[in-house]
Amino acid sequence: MSETRNYKGYSMFDDVENKELQAYNRAVAMRNINTDLGKEDVKEYCHMLTMPDKLNAVRELAKIAGMA
């Protein structure tokens, strides 16, 4: 069994096959990291993602905020 990547205990959700759900989970993780650790840690979490994965997570954040 492979080890799941994480950032300071926050999952990267690499094992989630549904890309929309994966992006949603990452968006929620980013929101939680911001609340718990701050925006600099959100940036570090995002550095672990590919550009398409970052964009998908940002789209989900916009949906959560009611902006999409």
N, C-alpha and C positions, 0 to 999 in steps of 0.2 A: 504494500500500500504506500502511495507517495504522500509526502508531507504537504499540507496546504500552505501556500504562502500567506503571510499576514504582516501587518504593520502594527507593532506595539499591542498585539493581541486582537486587532481588528482584521477580520478575514478579507482576502482579496476576491473571494468567491470564484476562483478559477474553475472549480469543479461544477459550477452551475451551468448546465448546457443551454438553457433558454436564455438567449442574449438579452431580451428585454428584462427578464427577472434578475439576471446578473447585474445589469446596469442599475436597476432599481435598488438592489441590495447595496451596491457600491455607493449610490447616492445617499442612502440612509446612513451608511458607515461614515461617509464624509461629514454629514450633518452631526453625527454623534461625536466624531473626532473633533470637530470645530467646537462643540459645546464642552467636551471634556478636556481637550488639550490645547486648542487654539488653531488659528489659521495657518501658522507655519507648519504644523503637523499635517494639516489637510494637503498642503503643497507637497510634502514629502510622500504622503500616501499616493497622490496623483502621479508623482514621478515614477512610481512602480507600474503605471498603466501605459498602454500604447495610446497614441493619439486618438484612434477611433474609439477605444474604450473610454477615454476621458470625455470625448464628445457625447457618447451615449449616456454616461453618468450625468453630465451637465443637463442634457435634455430631460432626464428623469427628475433632476433637482427643480427644473423649471416647471414641470408638471406638478410636483409636490407643492411648490409655492403658488400654484394657480396661474402661472404666467405662460402656459403653453396649452 
